Amino acid sequence: MLTVSKTLERLAVSNTWIGQRSERIRGLRNLLTEAESIGGAQGLDFVNTLIRRVTFLTSDEFDKLIYEMAEYITQTFALESTVICAATADHKKDSGQKVLYDLCSALGLFGHTKIRTVNRYDHVYGKAGVDVTDVVLIDEFIGTGRSFLGRVTTMRKQFTSGKKNVPKFHGLAVAGMSEGLRGIAHGFETLGVCTSLLKGIQGMALRNRMAGEYALMALFEDHLCSSIDGNELPRLGDGACEALYARSLGNCPNSVFPIF
């Protein structure tokens, strides 16, 4: 029979990203303890299963994907007429700006030292010259894709109503939900991610266990706060994305199951 301690030990051994950090061990123990108190042995096994489905990027893995993005951009775009912009909407810190910064460093390794960048998508039109042919919108994670598509829609309207040529718009992210990507692909000339993810239950559970997993997740979420900072709890993650994704030194996207 699985116990919290046995489950914790197995997960820490089989997932080095857990076992190497004491604060993750503590957090996981708390989560497993709560899961057992709410759902018994089934609850414990369920969280164990979900964690085994998590895509976790270590710092080295994240850097490798940034390098792959830089390689793709180098091979695909004429950088002298391309603007690379973060999908950031304000002046607050944002993972999209981190990707932009790291990406520029990686592009430098390919010999590109003069790169046209903008750290807010809504500033692209004002900073782009008439010679811009392509705009690459970048981010760390794409969930439903609603806001990501909205960024491009806004930029396209700015160029269409202005006096500058309308460039081709492209989207690129480190990771994203495959369902969300399919839903917004029509709004981009090209759209891609380095790591495409399936829904944590719908896309990964055995068919005969799916209903039981949804029932357990609903039970878990019933024990969470009904609202966060004045916003309703995004059950199953924002837009019911069911995301299972995290990275070292990164914030957990709101597309991830709230129990995490």
C-alpha positions as CSV (number, residue, x, y, z in Angstrom):
1,M,0.0,0.0,0.0
2,L,1.3,3.4,-0.9
3,T,2.0,5.9,1.9
4,V,3.0,9.5,1.7
5,S,6.6,8.7,2.6
6,K,6.9,5.9,0.1
7,T,5.3,7.9,-2.7
8,L,7.5,10.9,-1.9
9,E,10.7,8.7,-1.9
10,R,9.8,7.1,-5.3
11,L,9.0,10.5,-6.9
12,A,12.2,12.1,-5.6
13,V,14.3,9.3,-6.8
14,S,12.7,9.0,-10.3
15,N,12.5,12.8,-10.8
16,T,15.8,14.4,-10.0
17,W,14.3,17.9,-10.3
18,I,12.4,17.1,-7.1
19,G,15.0,15.2,-5.2
20,Q,17.7,17.8,-5.7
21,R,15.8,20.6,-3.9
22,S,14.7,20.4,-0.2
23,E,11.9,23.0,-0.7
24,R,10.4,20.9,-3.4
25,I,10.5,17.9,-1.1
26,R,8.6,19.9,1.6
27,G,6.1,21.2,-0.9
28,L,5.4,17.8,-2.4
29,R,5.0,16.2,1.1
30,N,2.4,18.8,1.9
31,L,0.6,18.2,-1.3
32,L,0.6,14.4,-0.9
33,T,-0.5,14.6,2.7
34,E,-3.5,16.8,1.7
35,A,-4.3,14.5,-1.3
36,E,-4.4,11.5,1.1
37,S,-6.6,13.4,3.6
38,I,-9.1,14.3,0.9
39,G,-9.1,11.3,-1.4
40,G,-7.5,8.6,0.6
41,A,-5.3,6.1,-1.2
42,Q,-6.9,7.0,-4.5
43,G,-6.1,10.7,-3.9
44,L,-2.5,9.8,-3.1
45,D,-2.1,7.7,-6.2
46,F,-3.7,10.3,-8.4
47,V,-1.2,13.0,-7.4
48,N,1.6,10.5,-7.9
49,T,0.3,9.9,-11.4
50,L,-0.1,13.6,-12.2
51,I,3.5,14.4,-11.1
52,R,4.8,11.7,-13.3
53,R,3.1,13.4,-16.2
54,V,4.6,16.8,-15.4
55,T,6.9,18.4,-18.0
56,F,9.6,20.1,-15.8
57,L,12.4,22.1,-17.5
58,T,15.6,22.4,-15.6
59,S,17.7,25.5,-16.2
60,D,19.9,23.5,-18.6
61,E,16.9,22.2,-20.5
62,F,15.4,25.6,-20.7
63,D,18.6,27.1,-22.0
64,K,18.8,24.3,-24.6
65,L,15.3,25.2,-25.9
66,I,16.2,28.9,-26.0
67,Y,19.2,27.9,-28.2
68,E,16.9,25.9,-30.5
69,M,14.6,28.9,-30.8
70,A,17.5,31.1,-31.7
71,E,18.7,28.6,-34.3
72,Y,15.2,28.4,-35.8
73,I,14.9,32.2,-36.0
74,T,18.4,32.5,-37.6
75,Q,17.5,30.0,-40.3
76,T,14.0,31.3,-41.0
77,F,14.0,35.1,-40.8
78,A,16.0,38.0,-42.3
79,L,16.9,39.6,-39.0
80,E,17.7,43.0,-40.5
81,S,14.0,43.4,-41.3
82,T,12.5,41.4,-38.4
83,V,11.3,42.6,-35.1
84,I,11.3,40.2,-32.2
85,C,8.9,41.2,-29.4
86,A,7.8,39.8,-26.0
87,A,4.1,39.1,-25.5
88,T,4.2,41.4,-22.5
89,A,1.4,43.9,-22.0
90,D,2.8,46.2,-19.3
91,H,5.9,47.3,-17.4
92,K,5.7,44.5,-14.8
93,K,8.2,41.6,-14.9
94,D,7.1,38.9,-17.3
95,S,8.4,35.6,-18.5
96,G,8.1,36.7,-22.1
97,Q,10.7,39.4,-21.4
98,K,13.0,36.8,-19.9
99,V,12.7,34.7,-23.1
100,L,13.4,37.8,-25.2
101,Y,16.6,38.6,-23.2
102,D,17.9,35.0,-23.2
103,L,17.0,34.6,-26.9
104,C,19.0,37.7,-27.8
105,S,22.0,36.3,-26.0
106,A,21.6,33.0,-27.9
107,L,21.3,34.8,-31.2
108,G,24.6,36.6,-30.3
109,L,26.2,33.1,-30.4
110,F,25.2,32.9,-34.0
111,G,26.9,36.2,-34.7
112,H,23.8,38.4,-34.6
113,T,24.7,41.4,-32.4
114,K,22.2,43.9,-33.9
115,I,18.8,42.6,-33.3
116,R,15.6,44.6,-33.5
117,T,13.6,43.9,-30.3
118,V,10.7,45.4,-28.4
119,N,9.8,44.3,-24.8
120,R,6.1,45.1,-25.1
121,Y,3.9,44.0,-27.9
122,D,1.8,47.2,-28.0
123,H,5.0,49.3,-28.7
124,V,5.9,47.4,-31.8
125,Y,4.1,49.7,-34.2
126,G,5.6,52.8,-32.8
127,K,9.1,51.5,-32.9
128,A,9.0,49.5,-36.2
129,G,10.2,51.2,-39.3
130,V,8.6,51.0,-42.8
131,D,11.1,48.3,-43.8
132,V,9.8,45.7,-41.2
133,T,8.7,42.5,-43.0
134,D,8.2,40.1,-40.1
135,V,7.2,40.4,-36.4
136,V,8.0,37.4,-34.2
137,L,5.9,37.4,-31.0
138,I,7.5,35.3,-28.3
139,D,6.6,34.0,-24.8
140,E,7.5,31.2,-22.4
141,F,4.1,29.4,-22.4
142,I,0.9,29.3,-24.4
143,G,-2.2,27.9,-22.7
144,T,-5.5,28.6,-24.4
145,G,-3.8,31.1,-26.7
146,R,-6.5,33.7,-26.3
147,S,-4.2,36.5,-25.1
148,F,-1.4,35.5,-27.4
149,L,-3.8,35.7,-30.4
150,G,-5.2,38.9,-29.1
151,R,-1.7,40.5,-29.1
152,V,-1.3,39.7,-32.8
153,T,-4.8,40.9,-33.6
154,T,-4.0,44.3,-31.9
155,M,-0.7,44.7,-33.7
156,R,-2.2,43.8,-37.1
157,K,-4.9,46.4,-36.6
158,Q,-2.3,49.0,-35.7
159,F,-0.4,48.4,-38.9
160,T,-3.5,48.1,-41.0
161,S,-4.8,51.5,-39.9
162,G,-1.4,53.2,-40.0
163,K,0.9,54.3,-42.7
164,K,3.4,51.4,-42.5
165,N,3.4,48.2,-44.5
166,V,1.7,45.3,-42.7
167,P,4.3,42.7,-41.8
168,K,3.8,39.0,-41.4
169,F,3.1,37.9,-37.9
170,H,4.7,34.8,-36.3
171,G,4.3,33.2,-32.9
172,L,7.0,31.3,-31.0
173,A,7.2,30.0,-27.4
174,V,9.2,27.6,-25.3
175,A,6.1,25.4,-24.5
176,G,2.4,25.4,-25.1
177,M,-0.7,23.3,-25.1
178,S,-1.3,21.5,-28.4
179,E,-5.1,22.2,-28.2
180,G,-4.6,25.9,-27.6
181,L,-2.1,26.1,-30.5
182,R,-4.5,24.5,-32.9
183,G,-7.2,27.0,-31.9
184,I,-5.1,30.1,-32.7
185,A,-2.9,28.9,-35.6
186,H,-5.1,30.7,-38.1
187,G,-4.1,34.1,-36.8
188,F,-0.4,33.6,-37.6
189,E,1.8,33.2,-40.6
190,T,3.7,30.6,-38.6
191,L,3.2,29.4,-35.0
192,G,5.3,27.0,-33.1
193,V,6.6,25.9,-29.7
194,C,9.7,23.9,-28.7
195,T,7.6,21.6,-26.4
196,S,4.0,20.8,-27.1
197,L,1.9,19.5,-24.2
198,L,-1.3,17.4,-24.0
199,K,-4.0,18.0,-21.4
200,G,-3.0,16.4,-18.1
201,I,-6.1,14.2,-17.8
202,Q,-8.0,14.3,-21.1
203,G,-4.8,13.9,-23.2
204,M,-2.9,11.4,-20.9
205,A,-5.3,9.3,-18.8
206,L,-6.5,5.9,-19.8
207,R,-10.0,6.1,-21.1
208,N,-11.5,3.9,-18.4
209,R,-9.8,6.1,-15.7
210,M,-10.6,9.5,-17.1
211,A,-14.0,10.0,-15.3
212,G,-12.5,8.9,-12.0
213,E,-9.6,11.3,-12.4
214,Y,-11.9,14.3,-13.2
215,A,-14.0,13.4,-10.1
216,L,-10.9,13.4,-7.9
217,M,-9.7,16.6,-9.3
218,A,-13.1,18.2,-8.7
219,L,-12.9,17.0,-5.1
220,F,-9.5,18.5,-4.6
221,E,-10.5,21.8,-6.1
222,D,-13.5,22.0,-3.9
223,H,-11.1,22.3,-1.0
224,L,-9.2,25.2,-2.5
225,C,-10.1,28.9,-2.3
226,S,-13.0,29.8,-4.5
227,S,-11.2,33.0,-5.7
228,I,-7.6,34.3,-5.9
229,D,-6.9,38.0,-5.8
230,G,-10.5,38.7,-6.6
231,N,-10.6,36.3,-9.6
232,E,-12.6,33.1,-9.7
233,L,-10.5,30.0,-9.2
234,P,-9.6,28.6,-12.7
235,R,-10.8,25.1,-12.2
236,L,-8.6,22.6,-14.2
237,G,-6.4,25.6,-15.0
238,D,-7.2,28.7,-17.0
239,G,-9.6,27.8,-19.8
240,A,-9.6,24.2,-18.5
241,C,-6.1,23.7,-20.0
242,E,-5.2,21.0,-17.6
243,A,-1.5,22.0,-18.0
244,L,1.3,20.1,-16.2
245,Y,4.3,22.3,-16.7
246,A,6.9,24.1,-14.6
247,R,10.6,25.1,-14.8
248,S,13.4,26.0,-12.5
249,L,13.1,29.6,-11.1
250,G,9.9,30.1,-13.1
251,N,6.4,31.1,-12.1
252,C,3.7,28.4,-12.6
253,P,1.4,29.4,-15.5
254,N,-2.2,29.9,-14.6
255,S,-3.0,27.1,-17.1
256,V,-1.6,24.6,-14.7
257,F,-4.0,22.6,-12.4
258,P,-4.6,24.9,-9.4
259,I,-3.6,22.2,-6.9
260,F,0.0,22.7,-7.9
